Amino acid sequence: MTGEKFVKPIKPKVDINKVNTHIIPFEFEYFEPRTVKEAVELLTKYGGEAKILAGGTDLIVRMKQRFIEPKYIINIKKIKELNFIEDRGDYLAIGAATKLREIEKSGIVKRKFEALYEAVRSMAGVQIRNMATIGGNLCNASPAADTAPPLLVFEAKLKIVGPNGERVVPINEFFLGPGKTVLKPNEILTEIQIPYQPEDTGSAFIKIARVAMDLAKVNVAVALRTEGSIVKWVRIALGAVAPTPIRAYKTEEFLVGKELNEETLKEAAEIVKTEVKPITDIRSTAEYRREVSGVIVKDALLRAYERISKG
Ligand SMILES: Cc1cc2nc3c(=O)[nH]c(=O)nc-3n(C[C@H](O)[C@H](O)[C@H](O)COP(=O)(O)OP(=O)(O)OC[C@H]3O[C@@H](n4cnc5c(N)ncnc54)[C@H](O)[C@@H]3O)c2cc1C
């Protein structure tokens, strides 16, 4: 080369090329462990530079958009011990890498945890549900994650495994903020434990989205028990209205002991609106989200109540 200065190609920075192309424009090393132990060993070795791949329906999109550039990808799809739906007496256990489509097709989920069934059915299309996993939905920690509100009202517990053994975290302590959870870089979510609810529990999930295949503008799940029309026990959770999916504890407290009539529902809707902390983004405005939160909590309570009445 004469007279010309050799210019070393500059590696594009993460903040350019943020479009969902068909290309993943950087290199990574790829692993397919067969056991949780192997996966944890890899995570421990590569720490923050590694990412778990389950269905990839969130991760691959983010990689293509170059929001993240992991050096190591650990695919957990071939780990059999992460893929199951199992009745354990007091609770239903679902492996973290179980596909949404398997959950949707599970008779026990539909019968015992109707709000979860409805949430899963509302997610994306069949093609995505055939890839995406329940663990991926939770670990991605979108405030709008559809499986979060039903799991919050059923007070699910999450089993997490790391190099020092396992721990079980109640789901209401799992989310820390958008994209953030209590998981350490060398930990993996292995199973979701959903306690069976008393037989007379009614539950429902409602989601408002721009189009059928979109994340929620607002979503809500409710689990309810009544004595006649008096509320005996209620749990309400909402998504996309705060930095994490939330429980509406004040509204729950207000409802207990009240007759479930138009006036009570109206008041409950007003309280919900004070509990949410929505933002304006591409999907909706904060004002709309606040208003609709009240409306869909009311609707979900009525739907759950109808389900109890039908027995
Ligand atoms: C077209 C389309 C429509 C969608 N619609 C919806 C929708 O309606 N509702 C909704 O909530 N979501 C929706 N999503 C988002 C996505 O499909 C879900 O969040 C899905 O459940 C993610 O699961 P996954 O297995 O694909 O996760 P992945 O993309 O594989 O992983 C997501 C994140 O979780 C981490 N992770 C995965 N599993 C584990 C584990 N076991 N332990 C620790 N970390 C883990 C990964 O490292 C990554 O950071 C949609 C996505 C697309 C592309």
The ligand as a MOL file (V3000), in Angstrom:
LIG
                    3D

  0  0  0     0  0            999 V3000
M  V30 BEGIN CTAB
M  V30 COUNTS 53 58 0 0 0
M  V30 BEGIN ATOM
M  V30 1 C -44.0170 -11.1710 17.3380 0
M  V30 2 C -43.8620 -11.2250 18.8420 0
M  V30 3 C -44.9840 -11.1040 19.6200 0
M  V30 4 C -44.8690 -11.1460 21.0200 0
M  V30 5 N -46.0070 -11.0220 21.7740 0
M  V30 6 C -45.9180 -11.0530 23.1220 0
M  V30 7 C -47.0800 -10.9140 23.9220 0
M  V30 8 O -48.2050 -10.8130 23.4200 0
M  V30 9 N -46.9360 -10.9060 25.2670 0
M  V30 10 C -45.7050 -11.0210 25.8770 0
M  V30 11 O -45.6450 -10.9850 27.1050 0
M  V30 12 N -44.5880 -11.1690 25.1310 0
M  V30 13 C -44.6550 -11.1840 23.7730 0
M  V30 14 N -43.5120 -11.3070 23.0300 0
M  V30 15 C -42.2190 -11.4250 23.6900 0
M  V30 16 C -41.6850 -12.8640 23.8430 0
M  V30 17 O -42.2130 -13.7290 22.8530 0
M  V30 18 C -42.0130 -13.4390 25.2270 0
M  V30 19 O -41.5160 -12.6050 26.2360 0
M  V30 20 C -41.4410 -14.8570 25.3870 0
M  V30 21 O -42.0980 -15.5450 26.4080 0
M  V30 22 C -39.9360 -14.8790 25.6620 0
M  V30 23 O -39.5340 -16.2180 25.8420 0
M  V30 24 P -38.2750 -16.8370 25.0790 0
M  V30 25 O -38.1750 -18.2410 25.5200 0
M  V30 26 O -38.3570 -16.5970 23.6170 0
M  V30 27 O -37.1190 -15.9440 25.7330 0
M  V30 28 P -35.6600 -15.6190 25.1730 0
M  V30 29 O -35.7550 -14.5900 24.1180 0
M  V30 30 O -34.9230 -16.8530 24.8630 0
M  V30 31 O -35.0450 -14.9780 26.5080 0
M  V30 32 C -35.5230 -13.7540 27.0350 0
M  V30 33 C -34.5700 -13.2840 28.1530 0
M  V30 34 O -34.6640 -14.1300 29.2880 0
M  V30 35 C -33.4100 -14.7710 29.5660 0
M  V30 36 N -33.7650 -16.1460 29.9510 0
M  V30 37 C -34.5770 -16.9980 29.2550 0
M  V30 38 N -34.7930 -18.1200 29.9670 0
M  V30 39 C -34.0940 -17.9800 31.1260 0
M  V30 40 C -33.9440 -18.8100 32.2770 0
M  V30 41 N -34.5560 -20.0000 32.3860 0
M  V30 42 N -33.1650 -18.3760 33.2870 0
M  V30 43 C -32.5600 -17.1670 33.1970 0
M  V30 44 N -32.6710 -16.3270 32.1470 0
M  V30 45 C -33.4350 -16.7310 31.1200 0
M  V30 46 C -32.5950 -14.6420 28.2850 0
M  V30 47 O -31.2000 -14.6220 28.5450 0
M  V30 48 C -33.1020 -13.3150 27.7390 0
M  V30 49 O -32.4530 -12.2500 28.3860 0
M  V30 50 C -43.5980 -11.2870 21.6170 0
M  V30 51 C -42.4620 -11.4330 20.8200 0
M  V30 52 C -42.5840 -11.3960 19.4470 0
M  V30 53 C -41.3420 -11.5510 18.6120 0
M  V30 END ATOM
M  V30 BEGIN BOND
M  V30 1 1 1 2
M  V30 2 1 2 3
M  V30 3 2 2 52
M  V30 4 2 3 4
M  V30 5 1 4 5
M  V30 6 1 4 50
M  V30 7 2 5 6
M  V30 8 1 6 7
M  V30 9 1 6 13
M  V30 10 2 7 8
M  V30 11 1 7 9
M  V30 12 1 9 10
M  V30 13 2 10 11
M  V30 14 1 10 12
M  V30 15 2 12 13
M  V30 16 1 13 14
M  V30 17 1 14 15
M  V30 18 1 14 50
M  V30 19 1 15 16
M  V30 20 1 16 17
M  V30 21 1 16 18
M  V30 22 1 18 19
M  V30 23 1 18 20
M  V30 24 1 20 21
M  V30 25 1 20 22
M  V30 26 1 22 23
M  V30 27 1 23 24
M  V30 28 2 24 25
M  V30 29 1 24 26
M  V30 30 1 24 27
M  V30 31 1 27 28
M  V30 32 2 28 29
M  V30 33 1 28 30
M  V30 34 1 28 31
M  V30 35 1 31 32
M  V30 36 1 32 33
M  V30 37 1 33 34
M  V30 38 1 33 48
M  V30 39 1 34 35
M  V30 40 1 35 36
M  V30 41 1 35 46
M  V30 42 1 36 37
M  V30 43 1 36 45
M  V30 44 2 37 38
M  V30 45 1 38 39
M  V30 46 1 39 40
M  V30 47 2 39 45
M  V30 48 1 40 41
M  V30 49 2 40 42
M  V30 50 1 42 43
M  V30 51 2 43 44
M  V30 52 1 44 45
M  V30 53 1 46 47
M  V30 54 1 46 48
M  V30 55 1 48 49
M  V30 56 2 50 51
M  V30 57 1 51 52
M  V30 58 1 52 53
M  V30 END BOND
M  V30 END CTAB
M  END
